[in-house]
Amino acid sequence: MRRPAALLALVLLVLGGTAPAAAAPTSAFTGTPLRPVDCPMPVPDAGRVECARFAVPESRHDPDGDHVELLVAVLHSEVDDPTAAPVLVTAGGPGSASGGLTGLAGSAYARDRDVVVLEQRGTGNSEPALTCPELGQAFITGLTTADPPARETTVQVAAARACADRLRADGVDLAAYTTAENAADVADLRVALGHDEWDLWGLSYSTRLMLTVLRDHPEGVRSLLLDSAVPTDVPEYDRLVAGLQAAWDRLVATCAADAACARAHPRLDTALAAAAARLDEQPLEVAATHPDTGGPVTLRLTGDDLVSAVFNALYDPQLIRYVPLLVDRLGDGDAGAARPVADAALVELTRTALGLYYSVQCAEMVPMSTDAAAEADAGALAGRAATRLLWLGADREVCRAWGVPARPEAAAPVVSDVPVLVMAGQYDPITLPETGRALAARLGDATFVEVPGQGHTPSLQGDCAPSIAVAFLDDPHRTPDTRCLAGLGPVDVVLDDDVHLTSGVYRLATDGVTPVSSGLAAAVTGLLAGLAGLGVALVRSRRRGSGGRRRAPAALAATAAAVGLAALAALALVIRDTLAVDELVLGFGLPAAAAWLLWLPVVAALLATGGLVLALPRGRVDRAPVLALPWVLGTGVAALGLVAALAALDLLP
């Protein structure tokens, strides 16, 4: 139920942009037990977003014991006196931070209503935050080896035990970090804010949380918006790999229905298993960046790592388009194409509050599964005897060391006539459309919407799904208008012909100062200086009427400098425009239409070489002094240095 890093960044300008400047609204926390604080995360409109801390018992079984402080943000509506009920939203995980959801300020969701963002207990900026750096490092260590899964799991179990022991030594009651306690926090927050009723909006795991609120604390719940639903009574660990297979099959069908994609990937149905098998035989070494230290770390990616990367990529509609290309490149041993995926995975492994994740999963989800069901699911990927998904694959073993009691009551089904909208993305590998559809059928007043071309949490993507969600919140008793879905289609799969494959752009953007980048900067400086110096010399020479033989080397060198600099400027513009349209292209290379620009530095080097050749004395007749010879020589060296630097970055044709 996690979102890949690549994709955790919440880009919500498409949902309506930022709100226009307006007078600061009356504080939502006046007369409440909440303690106003400065928002600890960046917010898009500080005048209409305010934060507070809300103290609740760590355990309702011991209300006089320790308390935890939750961070609450209120995104005020664009109207000063909203009449619509507020909506509460919080992130999934379990363990994902919710601070990024403040990006909803000024969006269509906050147009006519206040949006309340809750940082769940144990996550993000709530206190305490149940982070587990021991586990994050164990996962990273596992990626640096190609050890058998059992050995990697042993390391992860030891790290989990160390984290749990440390948190308990700090006074944390891990058994109190459950969905039931989370739900009680939500119910208490509504009362504390003075709302008679509100709508609840869940994303991934937090749909399970909102269903629990509806079941255990139905007072004041006006409606539920469940995006990428996790029912309370469905064993998650019995269908992880099967869910990936179902999502993969949908992507294969999408490709088969498109003539160009079918030609490019005629055996896509078996490509994932085949590529994974190749990586099992020969793990792929990938130079990545450690998310904590910023230093280099070399990963050794196996078949399970590739399958896990595909699993995570299917969450995000932008990444889904690249999945066939990703499988091809990694299966062929392209370490450059693997690096952006690897860097994103490492960040994801260290940014989640794993203490909350395991406290919830080990108490609620893992006990619903059985060893036999989990083993059967591990073999559900066609053409692969067994699959161990990164992180999720070790959960059952880690839970044996985490030491929290099982909560079978958490699996009680929800029975209610409160209006519910259930949304699912077509390619979602973990909260499947089939699961959402079945949940909606069991609830008394529920509408199910499958969003074409989307993965996980479509209510945060594009225009159509958010418009349906907002229409539902406006009037939950009226079936929302879903006609915009007809204008959506399957993802447009990116083909090899669409991208000039190179890791150079990504390396240049992420590696910082290196000998190669320093060489590139020196070449640019040399070209700029050469163009200026040669330009002045040529103008003066023309005024003096100097012979063409003297000017020819300088003219060629000046042209070389101009062509080289123009090439770099054009590439910069291409990169800027690509970032605005589809930044993921740059992780694989450049748009194919811009590949011709990579020839220009070569042309510049040839021109500069011509200038150098002409500058050499070839006999008595040609011994006239060459105009601005030092500039000619310097520009030639700079042009050749530019080609050398771009070659090192794999940014040549």
C-alpha positions in Angstrom: 0.0 0.0 0.0 3.1 2.2 -0.3 3.7 4.7 -3.0 7.1 4.8 -4.7 9.2 7.6 -4.2 9.1 8.4 -7.6 5.7 9.0 -7.1 5.1 10.1 -3.5 5.8 13.7 -4.5 2.3 15.2 -4.6 1.9 17.4 -7.7 -1.5 18.9 -7.2 -1.4 22.0 -9.3 -3.5 20.0 -11.9 -6.2 19.9 -9.3 -6.9 23.6 -9.5 -3.7 25.5 -8.8 -3.0 27.6 -5.8 -5.7 29.7 -4.3 -5.7 33.5 -4.9 -4.6 35.8 -2.1 -7.3 36.3 0.4 -7.7 37.5 4.0 -6.6 35.1 6.6 -9.6 33.0 7.8 -10.5 32.7 11.4 -8.4 30.1 13.2 -9.8 26.7 13.2 -8.3 26.0 16.6 -9.8 28.9 18.6 -11.6 27.4 21.6 -10.3 23.9 21.0 -7.9 21.8 22.9 -5.5 21.8 20.0 -2.2 23.8 20.4 -1.4 26.0 17.3 2.1 25.6 16.0 4.0 26.8 12.9 3.6 24.2 10.1 6.8 22.1 10.1 6.5 21.4 6.3 6.3 23.7 3.3 2.7 24.7 2.5 1.5 26.3 -0.7 -0.5 29.1 0.9 0.6 29.9 4.5 -2.2 32.4 4.9 -4.9 29.7 4.4 -3.1 26.8 6.0 -2.6 26.5 9.8 -1.2 23.7 11.9 -1.7 22.5 15.5 -0.8 19.6 17.7 -3.4 17.4 19.3 -2.6 15.3 22.3 -4.3 11.9 22.6 -3.7 8.9 24.9 -1.1 6.6 23.6 -3.4 3.7 24.6 -7.1 4.1 25.4 -6.7 1.1 27.7 -4.6 3.4 29.9 -6.1 6.9 29.4 -4.1 8.3 32.2 -0.8 7.0 30.8 1.5 8.5 28.2 0.1 10.7 25.5 1.2 11.2 21.9 0.9 14.4 19.9 -0.6 14.3 16.4 0.1 17.0 13.8 -3.1 18.5 12.3 -3.3 20.9 9.4 -6.4 22.7 8.3 -6.5 23.9 4.7 -9.1 26.6 4.7 -11.6 26.8 1.8 -11.5 29.5 -0.8 -14.7 30.9 0.6 -14.6 32.6 3.9 -17.7 30.9 5.4 -17.9 27.5 3.9 -21.2 25.7 4.2 -20.0 22.3 3.0 -18.9 19.8 5.6 -15.1 19.6 6.0 -13.3 16.5 4.8 -10.5 14.7 6.7 -7.7 13.1 4.7 -4.6 11.2 5.7 -2.0 9.2 3.9 -1.6 5.4 3.5 1.2 3.1 4.3 0.8 2.3 7.1 3.6 4.6 8.1 3.5 7.2 5.2 3.7 10.8 6.2 0.7 13.0 5.4 2.5 16.4 5.2 2.5 16.4 1.4 -1.2 16.4 1.4 -1.1 20.1 2.4 -0.5 20.5 -1.3 -4.3 20.2 -1.6 -4.6 23.8 -0.4 -6.1 25.8 -3.2 -7.2 22.7 -5.2 -10.8 21.8 -6.1 -11.1 19.8 -2.9 -10.6 22.9 -0.8 -12.7 25.2 -3.0 -15.9 25.1 -1.0 -14.8 23.2 2.1 -12.0 23.0 4.7 -9.7 20.1 4.3 -8.3 18.6 7.5 -5.0 16.8 7.1 -4.1 14.4 9.9 -0.6 13.1 10.5 -1.3 9.7 12.0 0.2 8.6 15.3 3.8 7.4 14.8 4.3 9.0 11.4 5.9 12.1 9.9 5.7 15.1 12.1 3.6 13.5 14.9 5.4 12.7 18.1 6.9 10.2 18.6 7.6 9.2 15.1 8.3 5.5 14.9 11.2 5.5 12.5 13.4 2.5 12.2 16.8 3.4 10.6 18.0 -0.1 11.6 15.5 -1.6 9.2 16.1 0.9 6.4 19.8 0.1 6.5 19.0 -3.6 6.5 16.9 -3.3 3.4 19.7 -1.3 1.7 22.3 -3.9 2.7 20.1 -6.6 1.2 20.1 -4.7 -2.1 23.9 -4.6 -2.1 24.2 -8.4 -2.1 22.7 -11.2 -4.1 22.3 -13.4 -1.1 19.5 -15.9 -0.9 16.2 -14.5 0.5 16.5 -16.5 3.7 19.8 -14.8 4.5 18.5 -11.3 3.7 15.4 -12.0 5.9 17.7 -13.0 8.8 19.4 -9.6 8.6 16.0 -7.8 8.5 14.6 -9.7 11.4 17.6 -8.8 13.5 17.2 -5.2 12.5 13.5 -5.2 13.4 14.2 -6.7 16.8 16.8 -4.0 17.4 14.4 -1.2 16.4 11.6 -2.6 18.5 13.9 -2.9 21.5 15.1 0.7 21.1 11.5 2.0 20.7 10.4 0.1 23.8 13.4 1.4 25.8 12.3 4.9 24.8 8.9 4.2 26.4 6.9 3.5 23.3 4.0 1.0 23.7 4.1 -0.7 20.2 0.9 -2.5 20.9 -0.9 0.9 21.0 -0.1 1.8 17.4 -3.1 0.1 15.7 -5.8 1.0 13.3 -8.3 1.0 16.2 -6.3 3.6 18.1 -5.9 5.5 14.9 -9.6 5.5 14.4 -10.2 6.7 17.9 -7.8 9.6 17.2 -10.0 10.5 14.2 -13.2 10.4 16.2 -11.7 12.5 19.0 -10.3 15.0 16.5 -13.8 15.7 15.1 -15.1 16.4 18.5 -12.1 18.6 19.4 -12.5 20.7 16.3 -16.2 21.1 17.0 -17.6 19.6 13.8 -21.0 18.0 14.0 -20.2 15.9 10.9 -17.5 15.6 8.3 -16.5 13.5 5.3 -13.6 11.0 5.5 -11.2 10.5 2.6 -8.9 7.5 2.7 -6.0 6.7 0.5 -4.7 3.2 0.3 -4.2 2.0 3.9 -6.1 4.9 5.3 -9.2 3.6 3.6 -8.9 0.7 6.1 -8.6 3.4 8.8 -11.7 5.2 7.6 -13.7 2.0 7.4 -12.7 1.3 11.0 -13.9 4.8 12.0 -17.2 4.1 10.3 -17.5 0.7 12.1 -16.3 1.7 15.5 -17.1 5.5 15.7 -19.9 6.2 13.2 -21.0 9.4 14.9 -20.6 12.4 12.7 -19.5 10.5 9.6 -21.3 12.0 6.7 -19.7 10.0 3.9 -16.6 8.0 2.9 -14.4 8.5 -0.1 -12.2 5.4 -0.4 -9.5 5.6 -3.0 -7.6 2.4 -3.5 -9.5 0.5 -0.9 -8.1 -1.9 1.7 -11.1 -3.7 3.3 -10.8 -4.7 6.9 -11.5 -8.4 6.3 -9.4 -9.2 3.2 -6.1 -11.0 3.8 -3.6 -8.8 2.1 -0.7 -11.3 2.2 -2.6 -14.0 0.4 -2.7 -12.0 -2.9 0.4 -9.8 -3.2 2.1 -11.6 -6.1 -1.3 -12.5 -7.6 -2.2 -8.8 -7.6 1.0 -8.0 -9.4 0.2 -10.7 -12.0 -3.3 -9.3 -12.5 -2.0 -5.8 -13.0 0.8 -7.1 -15.3 -1.8 -9.0 -17.4 -3.8 -5.7 -17.8 -0.7 -3.9 -19.0 0.1 -6.8 -21.4 -3.5 -6.6 -22.8 -3.0 -2.8 -23.3 0.2 -3.3 -25.2 -1.3 -6.1 -27.3 -4.2 -3.8 -28.3 -1.8 -1.2 -29.7 -0.1 -2.1 -33.0 3.1 -0.2 -32.3 3.5 -1.6 -28.8 2.6 -5.1 -29.9 5.4 -4.9 -32.6 7.9 -3.5 -30.1 7.0 -6.0 -27.4 5.7 -9.2 -29.1 6.4 -11.4 -26.0 5.6 -8.9 -23.2 3.5 -11.6 -21.4 6.7 -13.6 -20.7 9.2 -10.6 -20.6 9.1 -10.0 -16.9 9.8 -13.6 -15.9 12.4 -13.9 -18.5 14.2 -10.7 -17.5 14.0 -11.7 -13.8 15.6 -15.1 -14.6 18.5 -13.4 -16.4 19.1 -11.2 -13.4 19.0 -14.2 -11.1 21.8 -15.7 -13.2 23.8 -12.5 -13.4 22.8 -9.8 -10.9 23.0 -6.2 -12.3 25.5 -3.9 -10.5 24.0 -0.4 -10.2 25.8 2.7 -8.8 23.2 4.4 -6.7 23.2 7.1 -4.0 22.7 6.3 -0.3 19.6 8.3 0.8 21.1 9.2 4.2 24.7 9.8 3.6 24.5 11.0 0.0 27.5 8.8 -0.8 27.8 6.2 -3.5 26.5 2.7 -2.9 26.7 -0.2 -5.3 23.6 -2.4 -5.5 23.3 -5.9 -7.0 19.8 -6.3 -8.4 18.3 -9.7 -8.8 15.2 -11.0 -10.4 13.1 -10.4 -7.3 14.4 -6.8 -7.2 13.2 -6.3 -10.8 9.8 -7.8 -10.0 9.6 -5.5 -6.9 10.5 -2.5 -9.1 7.7 -3.3 -11.5 5.3 -3.8 -8.6 6.1 -0.3 -7.3 6.1 1.3 -10.8 2.5 0.1 -11.4 1.4 2.4 -8.6 2.1 5.5 -10.6 0.3 6.4 -13.9 3.4 8.2 -15.2 5.7 5.3 -14.4 3.3 2.7 -15.8 4.0 3.9 -19.3 7.7 3.0 -18.9 7.3 -0.4 -17.4 7.8 -2.4 -20.6 10.9 -0.3 -21.4 12.2 -0.7 -17.9 11.8 -4.5 -18.0 13.7 -4.6 -21.4 16.5 -2.4 -20.3 17.1 -4.0 -16.9 16.8 -7.5 -18.4 19.4 -6.5 -20.9 21.8 -5.4 -18.2 21.4 -1.6 -18.6 22.7 -0.3 -15.3 22.1 3.3 -16.3 18.3 2.7 -16.8 18.2 1.0 -13.4 19.7 3.8 -11.5 16.7 6.2 -11.2 14.6 3.3 -10.1 17.2 2.2 -7.6 17.6 5.7 -6.1 13.8 6.1 -5.7 13.6 2.7 -4.0 16.3 3.6 -1.5 14.5 6.8 -0.6 11.3 5.0 -0.1 12.9 2.4 2.1 14.1 5.2 4.5 11.2 7.6 4.5 8.4 5.4 6.0 7.8 5.1 9.7 8.5 1.4 9.8 7.7 1.2 13.5 4.1 2.1 12.8 4.1 -0.1 9.7 5.0 -3.2 11.5 2.9 -2.5 14.6 -0.2 -2.3 12.3 0.7 -5.1 9.9 1.9 -7.5 12.6 -1.2 -7.1 14.7 -3.8 -7.0 12.0 -2.8 -8.1 8.5 -0.3 -10.8 8.9 -2.4 -12.8 11.4 -5.2 -13.0 8.8 -2.9 -14.9 6.4 -1.5 -18.4 6.6 1.9 -19.9 5.7 0.3 -22.1 3.0 -1.6 -19.2 1.4 1.5 -17.0 1.4 3.6 -19.7 -0.1 1.0 -20.3 -2.8 0.9 -16.6 -3.6 4.7 -16.4 -3.9 4.4 -18.7 -6.9 1.6 -16.7 -8.6 3.8 -14.9 -11.1 3.6 -16.9 -14.4 7.0 -18.4 -15.4 8.5 -17.9 -11.9 8.6 -20.6 -9.3 8.6 -18.1 -6.4 8.7 -14.4 -5.9 9.8 -12.4 -2.9 8.7 -8.8 -3.1 11.1 -6.3 -1.5 10.0 -5.3 2.0 6.7 -7.2 1.9 8.4 -10.5 1.3 9.9 -10.5 4.8 6.9 -9.2 6.7 5.7 -12.5 8.1 9.2 -13.4 9.5 9.7 -9.9 10.8 6.4 -10.0 12.6 7.5 -13.0 14.6 10.2 -10.7 16.1 8.2 -7.5 16.4 6.3 -8.8 19.5 2.9 -7.2 19.3 -0.3 -9.2 20.1 -2.7 -10.1 17.2 -5.8 -8.1 16.9 -8.3 -10.4 15.2 -11.1 -7.9 16.0 -9.6 -5.6 13.4 -10.8 -7.9 10.7 -14.5 -7.4 11.6 -16.4 -6.4 8.4 -18.1 -3.0 8.1 -21.9 -2.8 7.8 -23.3 0.7 7.1 -25.7 2.7 5.0 -23.5 5.8 5.0 -22.8 6.9 1.4 -19.5 5.6 0.1 -17.5 6.2 -3.1 -14.9 3.6 -3.9 -12.3 4.4 -6.5 -9.6 2.2 -8.1 -7.0 2.5 -10.8 -7.0 0.2 -13.7 -3.4 -1.0 -13.2 -3.1 -0.9 -9.4 -1.2 -4.0 -8.3 -2.1 -4.0 -4.6 -5.6 -2.5 -4.2 -7.1 -4.2 -7.1 -10.2 -2.9 -8.9 -11.8 -6.3 -8.2 -11.3 -5.7 -4.5 -12.8 -2.3 -4.6 -15.8 -3.5 -6.6 -16.5 -6.3 -4.2 -16.3 -3.9 -1.2 -18.7 -1.5 -2.8 -21.1 -4.4 -3.5 -21.1 -5.3 0.2 -21.8 -1.8 1.5 -25.3 -0.5 1.7 -25.0 2.7 -0.3 -21.8 2.6 -2.3 -20.7 3.6 -5.8 -17.7 2.0 -7.4 -15.6 3.8 -10.1 -12.6 2.3 -11.9 -10.4 4.9 -13.5 -8.8 3.9 -16.8 -5.1 4.5 -17.3 -4.4 5.0 -13.6 -2.5 3.0 -10.9 -2.7 3.8 -7.1 -4.8 6.6 -5.6 -6.4 8.1 -8.8 -8.2 10.7 -6.8 -4.9 12.6 -6.7 -4.2 12.3 -10.4 -5.4 14.3 -13.4 -8.7 16.1 -13.7 -11.4 13.4 -14.1 -11.1 11.4 -11.0 -10.8 14.4 -8.7 -13.8 16.0 -10.3 -15.8 12.8 -9.6 -14.6 12.8 -6.0 -15.5 16.4 -5.4 -18.9 15.9 -6.9 -19.5 13.1 -4.5 -18.4 15.2 -1.5 -20.7 17.9 -2.7 -23.7 15.6 -2.5 -22.9 12.0 -1.3 -26.6 10.9 -1.8 -26.4 11.6 -5.5 -24.6 9.4 -7.9 -21.6 11.5 -9.2 -21.3 12.3 -12.9 -18.7 9.9 -14.3 -18.9 10.8 -18.0 -15.4 12.1 -18.0 -14.2 8.5 -17.7 -15.2 8.0 -21.3 -12.5 10.4 -22.3 -9.8 8.4 -20.6 -8.0 5.4 -22.0 -5.3 2.9 -21.2 -1.8 4.2 -20.7 0.2 5.2 -23.8 3.2 2.8 -23.5 6.6 4.4 -24.1 8.5 2.5 -26.8 12.3 2.4 -27.6 11.7 4.6 -30.6 10.3 7.3 -28.3 13.4 7.7 -26.3 17.1 8.2 -27.0 18.5 5.9 -24.3 21.2 7.5 -22.2 21.8 7.8 -18.4 23.8 11.1 -19.0 21.0 13.6 -18.1 20.2 11.8 -14.8 23.8 11.4 -13.9 24.5 15.1 -14.5 21.5 16.1 -12.4 22.2 13.8 -9.5 26.0 13.2 -9.2 26.9 16.8 -8.2 30.5 17.9 -8.8 32.5 15.1 -10.4 35.6 15.1 -12.7 33.3 14.7 -15.6 31.0 17.6 -14.7 34.0 19.8 -13.8 35.5 18.9 -17.3 32.2 19.9 -18.9 32.1 23.2 -17.0 35.7 23.9 -18.1 34.9 23.1 -21.7 31.9 25.5 -21.6 34.1 28.2 -20.1 36.7 27.7 -22.8 34.1 27.9 -25.6 32.7 31.1 -24.2 36.1 32.7 -23.8 37.1 31.5 -27.2 34.0 32.8 -28.9 34.5 36.2 -27.3 38.2 36.4 -28.0 37.9 35.2 -31.5 35.0 37.4 -32.2 36.9 40.5 -31.2 39.9 39.4 -33.2 37.9 38.7 -36.3 36.1 42.1 -36.2 39.4 43.9 -35.8 41.0 41.9 -38.5 38.2 42.7 -40.9 38.5 46.4 -40.2 42.3 46.2 -40.9 41.7 44.3 -44.1 43.7 41.2 -43.1 43.9 38.3 -45.5 41.4 35.5 -45.5 44.2 32.9 -45.0 45.0 34.5 -41.6 41.3 34.6 -40.6 40.3 31.1 -41.7 41.5 29.2 -38.6 40.0 31.8 -36.3 36.7 31.7 -38.3 36.4 27.9 -38.0 37.3 28.0 -34.3 34.7 30.7 -33.7 32.1 28.7 -35.6 33.0 25.6 -33.5 32.5 27.5 -30.3 29.2 28.9 -31.4 27.9 25.4 -32.5 29.1 23.8 -29.3 27.4 26.4 -27.1 24.3 26.4 -29.2 24.1 22.6 -28.8 24.3 22.9 -25.0 21.7 25.7 -25.0 19.3 23.7 -27.1 19.8 20.6 -24.9 19.1 22.7 -21.8 15.8 24.0 -23.4 14.8 20.4 -24.3 15.4 19.3 -20.8 13.4 22.2 -19.4 10.5 21.5 -21.7 10.6 17.8 -21.0 10.6 18.5 -17.2 7.3 20.4 -17.7 5.7 17.6 -19.7 7.1 14.2 -18.6 10.2 14.4 -16.4 10.5 10.6 -16.3 11.8 10.6 -19.8 15.0 12.0 -18.5 15.6 9.0 -16.3 15.9 6.9 -19.4 17.4 9.5 -21.8 16.1 12.2 -24.0 13.1 12.5 -26.3 14.0 10.8 -29.5 13.1 13.9 -31.5 15.9 15.8 -29.8 18.6 13.1 -30.4 20.0 15.0 -33.4 21.2 17.7 -31.1 23.8 15.3 -29.8 25.6 15.5 -33.2 26.2 19.2 -32.8 29.1 18.9 -30.3 30.7 16.4 -32.7 30.3 18.9 -35.5 31.9 21.6 -33.3 34.8 19.3 -32.6 35.3 18.7 -36.3 35.2 22.4 -37.0 37.7 23.1 -34.3 40.0 20.4 -35.5 39.8 22.0 -39.0 40.8 25.2 -37.5 43.8 23.6 -35.7 44.9 21.9 -38.9 44.8 25.2 -40.9 46.7 26.9 -38.1 49.6 24.5 -38.6 52.4 25.8 -40.9 52.5 23.7 -44.1 55.3 25.5 -46.0 56.8 28.8 -46.7 53.8 30.2 -48.6 51.5 29.5 -45.5 53.7 30.9 -42.9 51.7 34.1 -42.5 50.9 34.5 -38.8 47.5 33.0 -37.8 45.1 35.4 -36.5 44.5 35.0 -32.7 46.4 31.7 -32.6 46.2 31.2 -28.8 42.4 31.6 -29.0 42.3 29.1 -31.9 44.3 26.6 -29.9 42.3 27.2 -26.7 38.9 26.9 -28.5 40.1 23.6 -30.2 41.0 22.1 -26.8 37.7 23.2 -25.3 35.6 21.7 -28.2 37.5 18.4 -27.9 37.1 18.6 -24.2 33.3 19.1 -24.6 33.1 15.9 -26.7 35.2 14.0 -24.2 32.9 15.1 -21.3 29.7 14.3 -23.2 31.2 10.9 -24.2 31.8 10.1 -20.6 28.2 11.0 -19.8 26.9 8.9 -22.7 25.5 12.1 -24.3 26.8 11.5 -27.8 25.0 9.8 -30.7 
